[in-house]
């Protein structure tokens, strides 16, 4: 509850780092909290990264250093200010009333049916909740505090890191892997109970700028070039079924996230996603060819495409280290959790960290419906996430 009271929404249009100063309020709060529970080597750097250490217990200094990472920012998709969580104890499987207009319904969100008897924390329907990823922060620090209070539980050195700007793809832009000092790590940024993910999308952004020509419509024949019509035509040339609302599992997509303009000028922004590196490259080529085909109508190019790779599938970097996955599986089983190994239909800080030399799969938090007013989390699952973290650290 303390963490979601901080408005930490990141800003994709900002040129600062962190992208919003308000993220630093929570990051500095975490710094103080980590010191208060007895962590060592706690610091915040000039980019806002907070790092700290749980020292190894006696005789365990030679064991691999493990890291746990979560992000403080919430998504730009919806306000994270003045979050007023609703706590529903002993959930009965029926609708949860958020406000007069919105409710959480197991008809619309069938995964709720499995949470009967749980304590559910939801929004009041006016903001997102911020479980993504303040739940991960809470779970990591709860596990660390437990181990500090129970020194008889033996473990190696543990590093903890909290990052800004994950939601806008910049979470580890300045993250110092060498300074962090872990051999491998886990992001605690997943969703339903048991999730263990070491495959994610390859990701790129595509920005399209269209230059039209506006002529009085009464005299436009053979002269007008309507940028809005070109934008719509371009979108229809992409495979109709390759959209987020029609895909699942390993299926990739083109996702139109923004479109605006006039007859004279129009802009479109897409994200391109695919788990397969080969298909990912094919998608970028296909979009390039669509733009080329439309430009061929004109004496000079009217459509400019800018493609930018964002991150890549971590599987390539994690798979050579199977012990990382095996350790997490064992930890979940000991916590009474059934491991659910599946690909992430998105990305985490761990995907980029894995390519920076820190293999870093992702584990569950217990939250669902991230980034919107229907976000919620199970307290019971949060407790099992804490036990999973403790087991990863302590069980050999």
Secondary structure, 3 states (H helix, E strand, C coil): CCCCCCCCECCCCCCCCCCCCHHHHHHHHHHHHHHHCCCEEEEECCCCCEEEEECCCCCCCCCCCEEEEEECCECCCCCCCCCCCEEECCCCCCCEECCCCCEECCCCCHHHHHHCCCCEEECCCCCCCCHHHHHHHHHHHHHHHHHHHCCCCCCCCEEEEEECCHHHCCCCCCCCHHHHCCCEEEEECCCCCCEEECCCCEEEEEEEEEECECCCHHHCCCCCECHHHHHHHHHHHCCCCCCHHHCCCCCCEEEEEEEEECCCEEEEEEEEEECCHHHHHHHHHHHHHHHHHHHCCCCCCCEEEEEEEEECCCHHHHCCCHHHHHHHHHHHHHCCCCCEECCCCCCCHHHHHHHCCCCEEEECCCEECCCCCCCEEEHHHHHHHHHHHHHHHHCC
